[in-house]
Amino acid sequence: KAVVSTQSTGELNLCKPKTLEILIEMVSDGQQHILVEVLVKNFDNSSIKLDPNSRLILKKLDFASYTDTEHGHLYRRLMDMLENVENPSKEDFKSIVKIFRLSSISTKKGPYVPIPNLFKFRLEDLKEASTLDEVVRILISSSRVVNMNVFLDGVSSWYNNVYRSVNDTPPVKGPGEETLHLIASHIRKCNWNPVPSDYCLQSAATLNITQSNIFTELTTDMSAKSQGHPVRVECVKGYSPEELFSRNHDIHFNFKTKSSKTCRKQGLCGLIIAVKAGSDGNDNSFSMELVTEPNFYDLSTHFHRETLLLAENIYLTLDIIKNGPPGSGPECIWNNCGITWFERPRGIRYKKTTYWYWGNHYFWKHDTHEMLVKAGLAPEFTEYCCHGSNSTIRPVVYFAK
């Protein structure tokens, strides 16, 4: 791209929109500070108001990536000015808030951002509940349960790992009418986004509410969009347990956002989750984090500023495909396997082989499980979720509220 200087932009208020768009397109990624300097000079020479040209430049700036660079003082000077914008419109106010959020995420969290629903919740916190009414109240009273996905995964995790482990899998008694009203009231109070109906079918069946009016408040059509973003995105490839858990690698998710529909960059729009395997058999150091540093992206998947805002709303789950013998195809597919209430994935090292599991998702066969139980390495109550060591795991992201 050509080199652009502040002189070439001239007086911002005299610049025609078409001319300004051409100049902005000519600015390379390393020259964005020039546009910031233009805005700062413009505000220095007049009252701090957002005109169409100022708005056009603000939309193009990447505050998330440059507030800590050598030109960071210009960005911070501009943000100081934006605090004093005179009579901002509703749209201007939203734009300013977005800028401050992006800047805050960048300066506080660095190039990697934790996945909001991973490794923060403990199944132990739900073990005091013996009925659905009790587990619902525990979940609703927790300040960490901030969206529908966490709540519904909590219900399913409690039923599969707490209730069934001590009740020999009888049908659980549905919640009382008072509890159903409590759920509905909490959803409205917290303004939780609904989730796709296929995501919450198991939880809804556990709650015995698939025929209830509240089910419509929990769910939305899969074709619905969340703030211009797709509701559900699968990663570009599936992984064996060994590939997913035992090595460092990047997981790519490709999709278009509302603002990237006209993107002309090389490769595909999307986001990357970086996986760091446990070191020297220490599974406690395993991590999965969203990459927010543009320079860490490659040519196949490229970065957009909106990725930082999505970071607050990403919800990771798994599709697990239980494969049959070679050439026979999949035996069974489990979609949207919840992992929120589980600790980090673990590897059982036994006779020179590593057997992986994540929560109640065990990636070995039933006979292997019996062998590990006899060796005192695996708990007994896991039969229903033995997927097999040749399973294919496909991480999926949802965009929750």
Salt bridges, closest charged atoms under 4 A:
GLU37 OE2 - LYS41 NZ 3.69
ASP44 OD1 - ARG77 NH2 2.99
ASP92 OD1 - ARG55 NE 2.70
GLU124 OE2 - LYS127 NZ 3.09
ASP125 OD1 - ARG122 NH2 3.05
ASP125 OD2 - ARG144 NH2 3.15
GLU177 OE2 - HIS181 NE2 3.90
GLU178 OE2 - ARG137 NH2 3.41
GLU217 OE2 - ARG188 NH2 2.66
GLU234 OE2 - ARG232 NH1 3.02
GLU234 OE1 - ARG394 NE 3.86
ASP283 OD2 - ARG349 NH1 2.93
ASP298 OD2 - HIS252 NE2 3.82
GLU306 OE2 - LYS98 NZ 3.78
GLU312 OE1 - ARG101 NH2 2.57
ASP319 OD2 - ARG232 NH2 2.71
GLU343 OE1 - ARG346 NH2 3.38
